[in-house]
């Protein structure tokens, strides 16, 4: 295409009655026809007075690419939402490989904007329904936004002052919604919210034309909103970790309390057994009863000591585990949650240790009462 374009630039071209007429030297006309045939021209051609005449009818081409003006090219761009793969604008002698040419670069910039909006739209963008619709939620509720990408005239786009920075900003936004990783959905929603913030700040009759000049602002909005989202995500994750740890520790404390309570239930049973045996037992049997009471008391003390040591270890573990959340700067929600969880858990442990002390006291009391009851029994008094 580039060689053909150079040959055409060195010639005189015009469109007359559906035909392209190229005036040049005989040698160049032969080269031009050969290149046209190589690019899909299958129709007849005529050469007269150093003028080559070829048909522009679609039946003569596999895909015709000659356009009379940039405005005609613009209509194709808007219709296809993309630059034609191959084109040559006769009026300006520009072609599809001159992407750095200002008008073509502006059209390409427009195409990239349309591509970005299509990636984050809710529906629309088809031939039958070209208006892009966005339903974007905010703290105030959901709102509908509509953008008709076709409402940009060629005369308007040529007036745009697009800088390399604008192109770089737009590329950045396209890249962040095209990564295809686990966080793609979140970035897409953040970008949609950022777009809504921009659209809420304009009353332009042509939102698409206005947006073409807002790539820098949209990138800035996205980065700020994405930072806020990441901060909230991190805080929520930390709060979830604290809640999970708290639940786990409470479960361990409850298991220990349940175990100690099971042992406590056996203590009154021992006293009932003493009362039943004392009535008919001899002296030796009563000694065994006292020994049994002593064993129950000792075992209760030993078990509760183990529980108490386990509580102390759990207390240290809770303090170490939650202290790292307390020292986080600028994270008040995390720090308050961690302090609250730690105080609650340590309070439960202290209450559990007090219950262990109560069980120990009860065990000693039952033992003493059992011994006295045994000593006052008729069998012992008889001896």
C-alpha positions in Angstrom: 0.0 0.0 0.0 2.8 2.4 0.8 4.4 2.0 -2.6 1.1 2.6 -4.4 0.5 5.6 -2.2 3.8 7.1 -3.2 3.1 6.5 -6.9 -0.3 8.2 -6.6 1.1 11.2 -4.7 3.5 11.7 -7.7 0.5 11.6 -10.0 -2.7 13.6 -10.5 -5.8 11.8 -9.3 -9.5 12.7 -9.5 -12.8 10.9 -9.4 -15.1 11.3 -12.4 -18.4 9.5 -12.9 -17.6 6.6 -10.6 -14.1 6.1 -12.1 -10.7 6.9 -10.7 -8.6 8.7 -13.2 -4.8 8.9 -12.6 -2.6 11.0 -14.8 1.1 10.2 -14.8 3.9 8.8 -17.0 3.4 5.6 -18.9 5.8 3.7 -16.7 4.2 4.8 -13.5 0.7 4.0 -14.8 1.8 0.4 -15.5 3.2 0.2 -11.9 0.0 1.7 -10.5 -2.2 -0.8 -12.3 -0.1 -3.7 -11.1 -0.3 -2.6 -7.5 -4.0 -2.0 -7.8 -4.4 -5.6 -9.2 -2.3 -6.9 -6.3 -4.6 -5.1 -3.8 -7.8 -6.6 -5.2 -8.8 -4.7 -8.4 -10.4 -7.1 -10.9 -12.3 -4.7 -13.2 -11.3 -3.3 -16.6 -8.9 -0.4 -17.1 -8.3 2.1 -19.9 -5.2 4.2 -20.7 -5.6 7.3 -22.8 -3.3 10.3 -23.1 -1.2 9.2 -20.1 -4.4 8.8 -18.0 -5.3 5.5 -16.4 -9.1 5.1 -15.8 -10.3 2.3 -13.4 -13.8 1.7 -12.0 -14.6 2.3 -8.4 -17.7 0.1 -8.5 -17.7 -2.5 -5.8 -18.1 -5.3 -8.4 -14.6 -4.4 -9.6 -13.0 -4.8 -6.2 -12.6 -7.5 -3.6 -12.6 -4.5 -1.2 -12.5 -1.0 -2.5 -10.4 1.4 -0.5 -10.4 4.7 -2.4 -12.2 7.6 -0.7 -12.9 11.0 -2.0 -12.3 13.0 1.2 -11.5 12.8 4.9 -15.1 13.4 5.8 -16.0 10.3 3.8 -13.4 8.3 5.7 -14.8 9.7 9.0 -18.3 8.4 8.2 -16.8 4.9 7.7 -14.9 5.2 11.0 -18.1 6.1 12.9 -20.1 3.4 11.2 -17.5 0.6 11.8 -16.1 1.9 15.1 -12.7 1.3 13.6 -10.4 2.6 10.9 -10.6 0.7 7.6 -7.8 -1.8 7.3 -6.8 -0.2 4.0 -7.7 3.3 2.6 -6.5 6.1 0.4 -8.0 9.6 0.6 -7.7 11.1 -2.8 -8.4 14.7 -1.7 -5.4 14.7 0.8 -3.3 11.9 -0.6 -3.1 10.2 2.8 -3.4 6.5 3.3 -3.9 3.8 6.0 -0.2 3.4 6.8 0.2 7.1 7.8 -1.0 6.6 11.3 1.1 9.6 12.5 -0.8 12.0 10.2 -2.8 14.3 12.5 -6.3 13.6 11.1 -5.8 9.8 11.1 -4.3 9.9 14.7 -7.4 11.9 15.8 -9.7 9.3 14.3 -7.7 6.5 15.9 -8.0 8.3 19.3 -11.8 8.4 18.8 -11.8 4.7 18.0 -9.9 3.9 21.2 -12.4 6.0 23.2 -15.3 4.1 21.7 -13.6 0.8 22.4 -13.1 1.8 26.1 -16.7 2.8 26.5 -17.9 -0.4 24.9 -15.8 -2.5 27.3 -17.6 -0.9 30.3 -21.2 -0.4 28.9 -24.2 -2.3 30.1 -25.8 -2.5 26.6 -26.0 -0.8 23.3 -23.3 -0.2 20.7 -24.8 -2.5 18.0 -26.0 -1.3 14.5 -29.6 -1.6 15.6 -29.0 0.0 19.0 -26.0 2.3 18.7 -26.5 4.4 21.9 -24.3 3.1 24.7 -26.2 2.8 28.0 -24.6 2.7 31.5 -26.5 1.9 34.7 -24.1 3.0 37.5 -24.8 2.7 41.2 -23.7 5.2 43.8 -24.6 6.2 47.4 -27.6 8.0 46.0 -28.9 5.1 44.0 -28.6 3.8 40.4 -28.5 6.3 37.5 -28.7 5.8 33.8 -26.2 7.4 31.4 -26.4 7.4 27.7 -23.7 8.2 25.2 -24.2 8.3 21.4 -20.7 7.9 20.0 -22.0 8.9 16.5 -22.7 12.4 17.6 -19.3 13.8 16.7 -18.9 15.7 13.4 -15.8 15.6 11.4 -15.4 19.3 11.7 -15.5 19.0 15.5 -12.9 16.3 15.7 -10.4 18.2 13.6 -10.5 21.0 16.2 -9.4 18.8 19.1 -6.0 19.5 20.6 -5.0 15.9 21.5 -1.5 15.6 23.1 0.7 12.5 23.4 -0.2 12.5 27.1 -3.9 12.1 26.3 -3.2 9.1 24.1 -1.0 7.6 26.9 -3.8 8.2 29.5 -6.3 6.5 27.2 -4.0 3.5 26.6 -3.6 3.2 30.4 -7.4 3.0 30.9 -7.8 0.5 28.1 -5.1 -1.7 29.6 -6.5 -1.7 33.1 -9.9 -3.0 31.9 -8.3 -5.6 29.6 -5.9 -7.4 32.0 -8.3 -10.3 32.5 -7.2 -11.1 36.1 -9.1 -11.8 39.3 -9.7 -8.1 39.9 -10.9 -7.1 36.4 -14.5 -6.8 37.6 -13.6 -4.5 40.5 -11.5 -2.2 38.2 -14.3 -2.1 35.7 -16.8 -0.9 38.3 -14.4 1.7 39.7 -13.8 3.0 36.1 -17.6 3.1 35.6 -18.1 5.1 38.8 -15.3 7.5 37.7 -17.0 8.0 34.3 -20.3 8.7 36.1 -18.5 11.4 38.2 -17.3 13.1 35.0 -20.7 12.9 33.2 -22.4 14.4 36.3 -20.2 17.4 35.9 -21.2 18.3 32.3 -24.4 19.4 30.5 -22.8 19.1 27.1 -25.2 18.2 24.2 -22.5 15.9 22.8 -21.1 13.9 25.7 -18.9 11.9 23.3 -17.2 15.0 21.9 -16.7 16.3 25.5 -15.3 13.0 26.7 -12.7 13.0 24.0 -11.0 15.8 25.9 -11.3 14.2 29.3 -8.8 11.3 29.3 -6.5 13.0 31.8 -9.4 13.7 34.2 -10.8 10.2 33.8 -7.5 8.6 34.6 -7.0 10.8 37.7 -10.5 10.0 38.9 -10.0 6.3 38.4 -6.7 6.3 40.3 -8.1 8.2 43.2 -11.3 6.0 43.4 -9.2 2.8 42.9 -7.0 3.8 45.9 -10.1 4.3 48.0 -11.4 0.9 46.9 -8.2 -0.8 47.7 -8.1 0.9 51.1 -11.6 -0.2 51.9 -10.9 -3.7 50.7 -7.8 -4.0 52.9 -9.6 -2.7 55.9 -12.5 -5.1 55.4 -10.1 -8.0 55.0 -8.3 -7.1 58.2 -11.6 -6.7 60.0 -12.7 -10.1 58.7 -9.4 -11.6 59.9 -10.0 -10.2 63.4 -13.5 -11.6 63.5 -12.3 -15.0 62.4 -9.6 -15.1 65.0 -12.0 -13.9 67.7 -14.5 -16.6 66.8 -11.7 -19.3 66.8 -10.5 -18.2 70.3 -14.0 -18.1 71.7 -14.6 -21.6 70.4 -11.4 -22.8 72.2 -12.4 -21.1 75.5 -15.9 -22.6 75.3 -14.4 -26.1 74.8 -12.3 -25.7 77.8 -15.2 -24.4 79.9 -17.3 -27.3 78.8 -14.6 -29.8 79.8 -14.2 -28.2 83.3 -17.9 -28.2 83.8 -18.1 -31.9 83.1 -15.7 -32.6 85.8 -17.6 -30.2 88.2 -20.7 -32.3 87.7 -19.0 -35.3 89.2 -18.3 -33.6 92.5 -21.9 -33.5 93.9 -22.3 -37.1 92.7 -19.4 -38.1 95.0 -21.2 -36.6 98.0 -24.4 -38.5 97.1 -22.4 -41.7 96.9 -20.9 -41.1 100.3 -24.4 -40.6 101.8 -25.6 -43.8 100.3 -22.6 -45.9 101.5 -22.2 -44.5 105.0 -25.5 -46.1 106.1 -24.4 -49.7 105.8 -20.6 -49.6 105.3 -18.0 -50.8 107.7 -15.0 -48.7 108.9 -12.6 -50.0 106.1 -15.1 -49.2 103.4 -15.6 -45.7 104.8 -11.8 -45.2 104.6 -12.0 -46.1 100.9 -14.8 -43.6 100.5 -12.7 -40.9 102.0 -9.8 -41.9 99.8 -12.1 -41.7 96.8 -13.2 -38.2 97.7 -9.6 -37.2 98.1 -8.9 -38.6 94.6 -11.7 -36.7 93.1 -10.5 -33.5 94.7 -6.9 -34.0 93.6 -7.9 -34.9 90.1 -10.1 -31.9 89.9 -7.2 -29.6 91.0 -4.8 -31.2 88.5 -7.3 -30.9 85.6 -8.1 -27.3 86.5 -4.5 -26.4 86.8 -3.9 -27.7 83.3 -6.9 -25.7 82.1 -5.5 -22.6 83.9 -2.1 -23.0 82.2 -3.8 -23.5 78.9 -5.8 -20.2 79.5 -2.5 -18.4 80.3 -1.0 -19.7 77.0 -4.1 -18.7 75.1 -4.0 -15.3 76.7 -0.5 -14.7 75.4 -1.4 -16.0 72.0 -4.4 -13.7 71.8 -2.3 -10.7 72.8 0.4 -11.5 70.3 -2.1 -12.2 67.5 -4.1 -9.0 67.9 -1.4 -6.6 68.9 -0.2 -6.3 65.2 -3.6 -4.9 64.3 -3.5 -2.3 67.1 -0.3 -0.6 65.9 -1.6 0.1 62.4 -1.5 3.9 61.7 -4.4 5.6 60.0 -6.6 2.5 60.4 -8.9 3.5 63.2 -11.6 0.9 62.4 -9.0 -1.9 62.4 -7.4 -0.7 65.6 -10.7 -0.3 67.5 -11.9 -3.7 66.3 -8.7 -5.4 67.4 -8.7 -3.7 70.8 -12.3 -4.6 71.4 -11.8 -8.2 70.4 -8.7 -8.5 72.6 -10.5 -7.0 75.6 -13.5 -9.3 75.1 -11.4 -12.5 74.8 -9.2 -11.7 77.7 -12.3 -10.9 79.8 -13.7 -14.3 78.9 -10.5 -16.0 79.9 -10.4 -14.2 83.3 -14.0 -15.3 83.9 -13.2 -18.8 83.0 -10.2 -18.9 85.4 -12.4 -17.6 88.2 -14.9 -20.4 87.5 -12.0 -22.9 87.7 -11.1 -21.4 91.2 -14.8 -21.8 92.2 -14.7 -25.5 91.1 -11.6 -26.1 93.1 -13.2 -24.5 96.2 -16.3 -26.6 95.7 -14.2 -29.7 95.4 -12.4 -29.0 98.6 -15.7 -28.2 100.4 -17.3 -31.5 99.2 -14.2 -33.4 100.4 -14.3 -31.8 103.8 -18.1 -32.4 104.1 -17.7 -36.0 103.0 -15.0 -36.6 105.6 -17.0 -35.1 108.4 -20.1 -37.0 107.3 -18.1 -40.2 107.4 -16.6 -39.5 110.8 -20.1 -38.9 112.2 -21.5 -42.1 110.8 -22.6 -44.8 113.2 -19.9 -47.2 112.0 -17.1 -44.9 112.9 -18.7 -43.8 116.2 -19.1 -47.4 117.1 -15.3 -47.9 116.8 
